[in-house]
Amino acid sequence: MKNVTRKCQQCGKKIDIENETDFIMYKDKYYHNHCFIENRTGLKKGKWSTEKCNQELEELTLTTIKYITPIITKHKLFNWIADNYNVSDFPTYFCLKLEDIFNGKYKSISKPIPVEDLYDMWQQKMDYLNKVSVNNQRNGKQIEGLSRVNYDLAILLSRYDKYLAWKERKHIEQEQIKKDSESKENQIDYTKINSNCHNVNVKNQSKDIDINEILNDI
């Protein structure tokens, strides 16, 4: 699939929103940063200063990233499905189905499933899905192409609650690791470390110092 591009409202050239960084979205229209400044400073009425443009660019960059991230992830998801299932074209009904999944309107789900979650879950469970496919083939059930995509998607949707539970556990574990690290950092006596280092330099006994002894003091 081609890169995701948008047209710059000022210069008319394409912006590769997946790989370029020097652009923003303003009032639902895309601009290169320099084109945005050129546009705003060239207004006949309500002309902006360059300083105001730069200030606005900082905020617009953040809102633009937030807006385009799902778009880019969706593009990556389609590319990934195409590569792993040997599918070259996606019919309209399948694209609409995914949109219903993302916004929570699909009949077999109780909550929206963000594209980031579906993409992550699909990648993580691909080995399992491949094993299911092999087992189906052994039992005379051959499912290929887009049919298998839909089959595997149904499996993923049925396991989304378990994925969320795993994701929450992972978040809690990471937060605990962070707290433990910060706690350990706060317990370090830097005065003692500096003192040890000073004594080593003064006495010139660096070769005789037991590194384990120093580490035990920390």
HUQUIVEN-V917723 format. One record per residue. N is the residue number from 0. RES is the residue in one letter. OMEGA is omega as a letter, one per 30 degrees, with the letter a starting at -180 (NA if undefined). D_FIRST is the distance of its C-alpha to the first C-alpha in Angstrom with 1 decimal. Layout:
# HUQUIVEN-V917723
n = (N,N)
res = (RES,RES)
omega = (OMEGA,OMEGA)
d_first = (D_FIRST,D_FIRST)
This chain:
# HUQUIVEN-V917723
n = (0,1,2,3,4,5,6,7,8,9,10,11,12,13,14,15,16,17,18,19,20,21,22,23,24,25,26,27,28,29,30,31,32,33,34,35,36,37,38,39,40,41,42,43,44,45,46,47,48,49,50,51,52,53,54,55,56,57,58,59,60,61,62,63,64,65,66,67,68,69,70,71,72,73,74,75,76,77,78,79,80,81,82,83,84,85,86,87,88,89,90,91,92,93,94,95,96,97,98,99,100,101,102,103,104,105,106,107,108,109,110,111,112,113,114,115,116,117,118,119,120,121,122,123,124,125,126,127,128,129,130,131,132,133,134,135,136,137,138,139,140,141,142,143,144,145,146,147,148,149,150,151,152,153,154,155,156,157,158,159,160,161,162,163,164,165,166,167,168,169,170,171,172,173,174,175,176,177,178,179,180,181,182,183,184,185,186,187,188,189,190,191,192,193,194,195,196,197,198,199,200,201,202,203,204,205,206,207,208,209,210,211,212,213,214,215,216,217)
res = (M,K,N,V,T,R,K,C,Q,Q,C,G,K,K,I,D,I,E,N,E,T,D,F,I,M,Y,K,D,K,Y,Y,H,N,H,C,F,I,E,N,R,T,G,L,K,K,G,K,W,S,T,E,K,C,N,Q,E,L,E,E,L,T,L,T,T,I,K,Y,I,T,P,I,I,T,K,H,K,L,F,N,W,I,A,D,N,Y,N,V,S,D,F,P,T,Y,F,C,L,K,L,E,D,I,F,N,G,K,Y,K,S,I,S,K,P,I,P,V,E,D,L,Y,D,M,W,Q,Q,K,M,D,Y,L,N,K,V,S,V,N,N,Q,R,N,G,K,Q,I,E,G,L,S,R,V,N,Y,D,L,A,I,L,L,S,R,Y,D,K,Y,L,A,W,K,E,R,K,H,I,E,Q,E,Q,I,K,K,D,S,E,S,K,E,N,Q,I,D,Y,T,K,I,N,S,N,C,H,N,V,N,V,K,N,Q,S,K,D,I,D,I,N,E,I,L,N,D,I)
omega = (a,l,l,a,l,a,l,a,a,a,l,l,l,l,l,a,l,a,l,l,a,l,l,l,a,a,l,l,a,l,l,a,a,l,l,l,l,a,a,a,a,l,l,l,l,a,l,l,l,l,l,l,a,l,l,a,l,l,a,l,l,a,l,l,l,a,a,a,l,l,a,l,l,l,l,l,l,l,a,l,a,a,a,a,l,l,a,a,l,l,a,a,a,l,l,l,l,l,l,l,a,a,l,a,a,a,a,l,a,a,l,l,a,a,l,l,a,l,a,a,a,l,a,a,a,l,l,a,l,l,l,a,l,l,l,l,l,a,l,a,a,l,a,l,a,l,l,l,l,l,a,l,l,l,a,a,a,a,a,l,l,l,l,l,l,a,l,l,l,l,l,l,l,l,l,l,l,l,l,l,l,l,l,l,a,a,a,l,a,l,l,l,l,l,l,a,l,a,l,a,a,a,l,a,a,a,a,a,l,a,l,l,l,a,l,l,a,NA)
d_first = (0.0,3.8,6.6,8.8,11.7,15.1,18.0,21.1,24.0,26.4,25.1,22.3,19.8,16.3,16.1,13.2,14.3,12.6,14.4,17.3,20.4,22.8,22.1,23.4,23.2,26.6,27.6,24.0,23.2,21.4,23.4,23.5,26.5,28.6,27.7,28.7,32.0,32.5,32.0,34.3,37.0,37.1,37.9,41.1,42.0,41.3,40.2,38.9,40.2,38.0,39.3,38.2,34.7,34.4,35.7,33.3,30.3,31.1,31.0,28.0,26.0,26.7,26.0,22.7,21.5,22.7,20.9,17.4,17.4,16.6,13.8,12.2,13.2,11.8,8.2,9.3,10.9,8.2,6.4,10.0,11.0,8.7,10.2,13.6,14.1,12.6,11.0,8.5,9.3,10.8,14.0,15.4,18.1,16.0,14.2,17.8,19.1,17.2,18.3,21.8,21.6,20.6,23.5,26.0,26.5,25.4,28.6,28.8,28.4,31.0,29.1,25.7,23.3,21.3,17.6,18.7,21.2,19.2,16.6,19.6,21.5,18.9,18.6,22.4,23.2,20.9,23.9,26.0,23.6,23.5,27.3,27.4,25.4,27.8,30.7,29.6,29.4,32.8,34.1,32.8,29.9,26.8,23.7,20.3,16.7,16.2,20.0,19.9,17.2,19.6,22.6,21.4,20.4,24.0,25.4,23.7,24.9,28.4,28.4,27.2,30.8,31.4,28.3,29.7,33.1,31.7,29.9,33.2,35.2,32.9,33.3,37.1,37.3,35.4,37.7,40.7,39.8,39.4,42.8,44.5,43.2,44.5,47.8,48.3,47.6,50.2,52.7,52.7,56.0,55.0,58.7,59.5,56.7,58.0,61.5,60.6,58.9,62.0,64.3,62.4,62.6,66.3,67.5,65.2,64.7,60.9,61.3,63.5,61.3,59.8,56.1,56.2,59.1,57.1,54.1,56.4,57.6,54.2)
